[in-house]
């Protein structure tokens, strides 16, 4: 299991990427570019960033739950 410092850094990187993808998606919407290859790529990139964040968050929640229950995790 990564140290708390490594975990915070990983969270920071993932949130920064997700924020970037959200901004790009909103930009595309604001300028009416919601079709074509660029839009599909924007949606794909946003989805990937969100899924990576959710995987990370799920591991953190599981680790916290295990810790609260006194279960050792590897």
Backbone as JSON Lines, residues from 0, in Angstrom:
{"i":0,"aa":"X","n":[0.85,-1.18,0.0],"ca":[0.0,0.0,0.0],"c":[0.9,1.24,0.0]}
{"i":1,"aa":"X","n":[0.6,2.21,-0.84],"ca":[1.44,3.42,-0.89],"c":[1.33,4.22,0.39]}
{"i":2,"aa":"X","n":[2.36,5.01,0.64],"ca":[2.34,5.89,1.81],"c":[1.25,6.95,1.63]}
{"i":3,"aa":"X","n":[0.93,7.61,2.73],"ca":[-0.08,8.67,2.67],"c":[0.35,9.77,1.7]}
{"i":4,"aa":"X","n":[1.64,10.09,1.73],"ca":[2.15,11.14,0.83],"c":[2.01,10.72,-0.63]}
{"i":5,"aa":"X","n":[2.34,9.46,-0.93],"ca":[2.2,8.96,-2.3],"c":[0.73,8.94,-2.72]}
{"i":6,"aa":"X","n":[-0.14,8.57,-1.78],"ca":[-1.58,8.55,-2.06],"c":[-2.11,9.94,-2.37]}
{"i":7,"aa":"X","n":[-1.67,10.93,-1.61],"ca":[-2.11,12.31,-1.87],"c":[-1.61,12.79,-3.24]}
{"i":8,"aa":"X","n":[-0.37,12.42,-3.56],"ca":[0.17,12.84,-4.86],"c":[-0.59,12.17,-5.99]}
{"i":9,"aa":"X","n":[-0.89,10.89,-5.84],"ca":[-1.66,10.18,-6.87],"c":[-3.04,10.81,-7.02]}
{"i":10,"aa":"X","n":[-3.68,11.14,-5.89],"ca":[-4.99,11.79,-5.94],"c":[-4.89,13.13,-6.66]}
{"i":11,"aa":"X","n":[-3.85,13.9,-6.34],"ca":[-3.63,15.19,-7.0],"c":[-3.5,15.02,-8.51]}
{"i":12,"aa":"X","n":[-2.66,14.08,-8.94],"ca":[-2.47,13.86,-10.38],"c":[-3.77,13.47,-11.07]}
{"i":13,"aa":"X","n":[-4.5,12.55,-10.46],"ca":[-5.76,12.1,-11.07],"c":[-6.8,13.21,-11.12]}
{"i":14,"aa":"X","n":[-6.9,13.98,-10.04],"ca":[-7.86,15.08,-10.03],"c":[-7.47,16.18,-11.01]}
{"i":15,"aa":"X","n":[-6.17,16.42,-11.14],"ca":[-5.72,17.42,-12.11],"c":[-6.08,17.0,-13.53]}
{"i":16,"aa":"X","n":[-5.88,15.73,-13.85],"ca":[-6.24,15.23,-15.18],"c":[-7.75,15.28,-15.38]}
{"i":17,"aa":"X","n":[-8.52,14.88,-14.39],"ca":[-9.98,14.93,-14.51],"c":[-10.45,16.37,-14.7]}
{"i":18,"aa":"X","n":[-9.88,17.3,-13.95],"ca":[-10.23,18.71,-14.1],"c":[-9.92,19.2,-15.51]}
{"i":19,"aa":"X","n":[-8.78,18.82,-16.03],"ca":[-8.41,19.21,-17.39],"c":[-9.41,18.67,-18.4]}
{"i":20,"aa":"X","n":[-9.8,17.42,-18.23],"ca":[-10.75,16.81,-19.16],"c":[-12.14,17.44,-19.04]}
{"i":21,"aa":"X","n":[-12.54,17.79,-17.83],"ca":[-13.83,18.47,-17.65],"c":[-13.79,19.82,-18.35]}
{"i":22,"aa":"X","n":[-12.7,20.55,-18.18],"ca":[-12.57,21.86,-18.83],"c":[-12.63,21.73,-20.34]}
{"i":23,"aa":"X","n":[-11.95,20.74,-20.88],"ca":[-11.97,20.52,-22.33],"c":[-13.38,20.18,-22.8]}
{"i":24,"aa":"X","n":[-14.07,19.34,-22.06],"ca":[-15.45,18.97,-22.42],"c":[-16.36,20.2,-22.4]}
{"i":25,"aa":"X","n":[-16.27,20.99,-21.35],"ca":[-17.11,22.19,-21.25],"c":[-16.78,23.19,-22.36]}
{"i":26,"aa":"X","n":[-15.51,23.29,-22.7],"ca":[-15.09,24.17,-23.79],"c":[-15.74,23.72,-25.1]}
{"i":27,"aa":"X","n":[-15.69,22.44,-25.36],"ca":[-16.29,21.91,-26.6],"c":[-17.79,22.21,-26.63]}
{"i":28,"aa":"X","n":[-18.46,22.05,-25.48],"ca":[-19.9,22.32,-25.41],"c":[-20.17,23.8,-25.63]}
{"i":29,"aa":"X","n":[-19.4,24.65,-24.96],"ca":[-19.6,26.1,-25.07],"c":[-19.5,26.6,-26.5]}
{"i":30,"aa":"X","n":[-18.62,25.98,-27.28],"ca":[-18.43,26.41,-28.66],"c":[-19.2,25.56,-29.66]}
{"i":31,"aa":"X","n":[-20.09,24.71,-29.15],"ca":[-20.97,23.93,-30.02],"c":[-20.28,22.85,-30.82]}
{"i":32,"aa":"X","n":[-19.14,22.4,-30.35],"ca":[-18.41,21.33,-31.05],"c":[-18.73,19.99,-30.41]}
{"i":33,"aa":"X","n":[-19.97,19.54,-30.59],"ca":[-20.4,18.32,-29.94],"c":[-20.68,17.21,-30.93]}
{"i":34,"aa":"X","n":[-19.9,17.16,-31.98],"ca":[-20.01,16.06,-32.93],"c":[-18.65,15.87,-33.6]}
{"i":35,"aa":"X","n":[-18.51,14.76,-34.23],"ca":[-17.29,14.49,-34.96],"c":[-16.2,13.83,-34.11]}
{"i":36,"aa":"X","n":[-15.06,13.65,-34.74],"ca":[-13.94,12.95,-34.13],"c":[-13.43,13.68,-32.88]}
{"i":37,"aa":"X","n":[-13.32,15.0,-32.93],"ca":[-12.83,15.75,-31.77],"c":[-13.73,15.54,-30.56]}
{"i":38,"aa":"X","n":[-15.04,15.58,-30.76],"ca":[-15.97,15.37,-29.66],"c":[-15.85,13.96,-29.11]}
{"i":39,"aa":"X","n":[-15.78,12.98,-29.98],"ca":[-15.65,11.59,-29.53],"c":[-14.37,11.39,-28.73]}
{"i":40,"aa":"X","n":[-13.28,12.0,-29.18],"ca":[-12.01,11.9,-28.46],"c":[-12.09,12.61,-27.11]}
{"i":41,"aa":"X","n":[-12.73,13.77,-27.07],"ca":[-12.91,14.49,-25.82],"c":[-13.72,13.64,-24.83]}
{"i":42,"aa":"X","n":[-14.8,13.05,-25.29],"ca":[-15.63,12.21,-24.42],"c":[-14.86,10.99,-23.94]}
{"i":43,"aa":"X","n":[-14.1,10.37,-24.82],"ca":[-13.31,9.2,-24.45],"c":[-12.27,9.56,-23.4]}
{"i":44,"aa":"X","n":[-11.57,10.66,-23.59],"ca":[-10.55,11.09,-22.64],"c":[-11.16,11.44,-21.29]}
{"i":45,"aa":"X","n":[-12.31,12.11,-21.32],"ca":[-13.0,12.45,-20.08],"c":[-13.42,11.19,-19.34]}
{"i":46,"aa":"X","n":[-13.97,10.23,-20.06],"ca":[-14.42,8.98,-19.45],"c":[-13.26,8.24,-18.81]}
{"i":47,"aa":"X","n":[-12.13,8.18,-19.5],"ca":[-10.94,7.51,-18.96],"c":[-10.48,8.19,-17.68]}
{"i":48,"aa":"X","n":[-10.39,9.5,-17.68],"ca":[-9.94,10.24,-16.49],"c":[-10.9,10.0,-15.33]}
{"i":49,"aa":"X","n":[-12.2,10.0,-15.6],"ca":[-13.18,9.77,-14.55],"c":[-13.08,8.36,-14.0]}
{"i":50,"aa":"X","n":[-12.95,7.38,-14.89],"ca":[-12.85,5.99,-14.45],"c":[-11.58,5.75,-13.62]}
{"i":51,"aa":"X","n":[-10.48,6.36,-14.01],"ca":[-9.24,6.23,-13.23],"c":[-9.42,6.83,-11.84]}
{"i":52,"aa":"X","n":[-10.07,8.0,-11.76],"ca":[-10.32,8.61,-10.46],"c":[-11.22,7.71,-9.61]}
{"i":53,"aa":"X","n":[-12.28,7.15,-10.2],"ca":[-13.2,6.3,-9.45],"c":[-12.51,5.03,-8.95]}
{"i":54,"aa":"X","n":[-11.62,4.44,-9.76],"ca":[-10.86,3.26,-9.31],"c":[-10.0,3.62,-8.1]}
{"i":55,"aa":"X","n":[-9.3,4.75,-8.2],"ca":[-8.46,5.21,-7.1],"c":[-9.31,5.44,-5.85]}
{"i":56,"aa":"X","n":[-10.43,6.12,-6.0],"ca":[-11.31,6.43,-4.86],"c":[-11.84,5.14,-4.23]}
{"i":57,"aa":"X","n":[-12.21,4.17,-5.05],"ca":[-12.73,2.91,-4.53],"c":[-11.68,2.19,-3.68]}
{"i":58,"aa":"X","n":[-10.44,2.2,-4.13],"ca":[-9.36,1.58,-3.36],"c":[-9.18,2.3,-2.03]}
{"i":59,"aa":"X","n":[-9.26,3.62,-2.05],"ca":[-9.11,4.4,-0.82],"c":[-10.24,4.1,0.16]}
{"i":60,"aa":"X","n":[-11.46,4.01,-0.35],"ca":[-12.61,3.71,0.5],"c":[-12.47,2.31,1.08]}
{"i":61,"aa":"X","n":[-12.08,1.34,0.25],"ca":[-11.89,-0.02,0.74],"c":[-10.81,-0.09,1.81]}
{"i":62,"aa":"X","n":[-9.71,0.62,1.58],"ca":[-8.61,0.63,2.54],"c":[-9.06,1.26,3.86]}
{"i":63,"aa":"X","n":[-9.81,2.35,3.78],"ca":[-10.29,3.01,4.99],"c":[-11.27,2.11,5.74]}
{"i":64,"aa":"X","n":[-12.14,1.43,5.01],"ca":[-13.09,0.52,5.64],"c":[-12.38,-0.63,6.32]}
{"i":65,"aa":"X","n":[-11.38,-1.19,5.63],"ca":[-10.61,-2.29,6.2],"c":[-9.87,-1.83,7.44]}
{"i":66,"aa":"X","n":[-9.32,-0.63,7.4],"ca":[-8.6,-0.09,8.54],"c":[-9.54,0.1,9.72]}
{"i":67,"aa":"X","n":[-10.73,0.64,9.44],"ca":[-11.73,0.86,10.49],"c":[-12.18,-0.44,11.12]}
{"i":68,"aa":"X","n":[-12.19,-1.51,10.33],"ca":[-12.62,-2.81,10.83],"c":[-11.47,-3.61,11.4]}
{"i":69,"aa":"X","n":[-10.26,-3.06,11.32],"ca":[-9.08,-3.74,11.84],"c":[-8.58,-4.86,10.97]}
{"i":70,"aa":"X","n":[-8.92,-4.82,9.69],"ca":[-8.48,-5.85,8.74],"c":[-7.2,-5.4,8.1]}
{"i":71,"aa":"X","n":[-6.22,-6.28,8.06],"ca":[-4.96,-5.98,7.4],"c":[-5.15,-6.06,5.9]}
{"i":72,"aa":"X","n":[-4.56,-5.11,5.15],"ca":[-4.59,-5.14,3.69],"c":[-3.18,-5.28,3.19]}
{"i":73,"aa":"X","n":[-3.02,-5.91,2.04],"ca":[-1.68,-6.08,1.46],"c":[-1.52,-5.2,0.27]}
